[in-house]
Amino acid sequence: MERYDKYMKLALQEAQLAALEDEVPIGCVIVYHDEVIASAHNQRDKTNNPLGHAEILAIKQASEVIGDWQLLDCELYVTIEPCIMCGGAIIQSRISKVIYGAPDSKGGAFGSSINILEADNINHHPEIVRGILGVECAQIIRQYFKNKRTTR
């Protein structure tokens, strides 16, 4: 668990960067053989791109570092449970393990809202680890939306 905490803290730092940019504060890091090879945070608003999720950006970066679209033996750490789009990208990129902090009851694709791993004939099933620094991960996003509501 200490190892998981170490990398989730880096994902939380990415989430804090997103909050500073007035983006939904979700952060992600990808680890390969105990080395961070990619880190990103949400940038949908900044780039006006619906694909600007932290996971998508980190997967793209990790693929460039590895030099392959298959991210075998990679672990993805993300502060909030991935959505269905990001879950699909995780499956397609063959990431071995997904470690997330807080569940997303409205959009989480690994069990909270839907579980894409239950789809018939899916060809890759990453290991899922839930709840790592979950309180901290939930708090940063909760505070962001609370601030948004009070500044309206």
C-alpha positions, 0 to 999 in steps of 0.5 A: 500500500505504501507504494500505491500511496506514493504514486497516488500522491503524485496523481494528486499533485497533478489534480492540484495543477488542474484546479489551479487551471480551473479544470476539473481536478483529476490527475493521473500518472503512469508507472512502468517498472517502478518509474513514472513515465507519464503524468497529466491532469484534465485539460478539456476546457483549456484545449476545448477538447472532450478527449482532454481527460487526464488518463487519455493524455497520460496514456498518449504520453506513456505510449510515446515514452515506451514507443508502443501502443501496448502499455504492458506492465504499466500501472495507471494511477488516477485520483477518480475512477475512470469514465467509460471513454478512459476505461476503453482507452485503458483496455485498448492500451493493455495497461496491466493495473488501474489504481484509483482514489475515489469512486465516481457514482455518476460516470465511473466505468469500473463498477460505480456507475457501470463496469465495462469489464463485464462486457462479453468478449472483452480481450483485456482485463486490467487489475483494478485497485480501488480507494487508494487515498480515497478521502484526499482524492474525493476532497479535492474534487468536492472542494472544486465543485463547492467553489464553483457553486459559490462563485456563480 
